[in-house]
Amino acid sequence: MKRLAIALLLAAAPATAQDQAPTAAAPVPDSVPTYPFAVGERFDYQVKLGIFSVGRARLQVIQQDTMGGRDVFMLRMSINGRALFFTLDDTLTSWTGVRDFRSYRFMQTNNEDGRYRKWDYYIHPDSGYYRKFSRMDTTYTTVADPLDDVAFFYWVRTLPLVVGQSYTWDRYFKPDRNPVRVRVLKRQNCELPNDEKRKCLLIQPSIRSNGLLGEAADARILITDDVDRIPVEVRSNFSFGTLVLKLRRVTRGGAPAPAPAAVPPPTGAP
């Protein structure tokens, strides 16, 4: 059951960042396009381990707020799992800039079989470092345009992904977990709730971690190949079975919010 807990976490275990000098961040533009998501959007998933339903998950845009004088999205991913005598309640929350789409705070709370743990990171990309809440006197080097686990889910939705391309970024806020890679494997039919049919892209993400999107998990994500860019399914392989997050409900948000044009498109090669 402990391995199930590891699988359900995106990148739960804290890691010490390697020392590296941050590079200059891209400038923030005066005018920006729009995101494919907005405040109030929510995706609800069924979590299955093989043929067994073991819980539920949710991705949502909670609200738009301010942090340090910047407009930020409050993004959240939560997973609740139960198998036999095992329970897991894991919540990851990201505060990500509306205009520059950089992570400024990332918090994870985990309640595994009654053992409560919390990691809270304050990220300062302009100064090139981040701090853990429990060690506010210790700083760790970060990258110029940092993203956390939840922010990556939403940022990938803004990109012009092309079948056959492989993309690489050094944007994870802990430098020793870079690079983050995404391969666009193919375009295929997929089904949303209420028997809605759409074309989807099958992508293969990889983060240097032991979680749901870790390198060893050989993860696959189905995302709609349209302006909505809805994550329809997340599938990861582990030694004890295949973990699947299957979309069961879509709740639309309000009017689309401004999106950044500051970060250049990813570099890729067929």
Salt bridges, closest charged atoms under 4 A:
GLU41 OE1 - ARG157 NH1 2.81
ASP44 OD2 - ARG42 NE 3.03
ASP44 OD1 - ARG58 NE 2.60
ASP100 OD2 - ARG102 NE 3.10
GLU112 OE2 - LYS2 NZ 3.62
GLU112 OE2 - ARG115 NH2 3.33
GLU112 OE1 - ARG117 NH2 3.50
ASP113 OD2 - LYS2 NZ 3.63
ASP120 OD2 - ARG105 NH2 2.73
ASP126 OD2 - ARG70 NH2 2.68
ASP126 OD1 - ARG102 NH2 2.82
ASP145 OD1 - ARG102 NH1 3.89
GLU191 OE1 - LYS197 NZ 3.57
GLU196 OE2 - ARG198 NE 2.80
ASP218 OD1 - ARG220 NH1 2.60
ASP225 OD2 - ARG187 NE 2.57
ASP225 OD1 - ARG229 NH1 3.36
ASP226 OD2 - ARG198 NH1 2.78
ASP228 OD2 - ARG198 NH1 2.84
ASP228 OD2 - ARG252 NH2 3.69
GLU233 OE2 - ARG235 NH2 3.12
GLU233 OE1 - LYS246 NZ 3.46
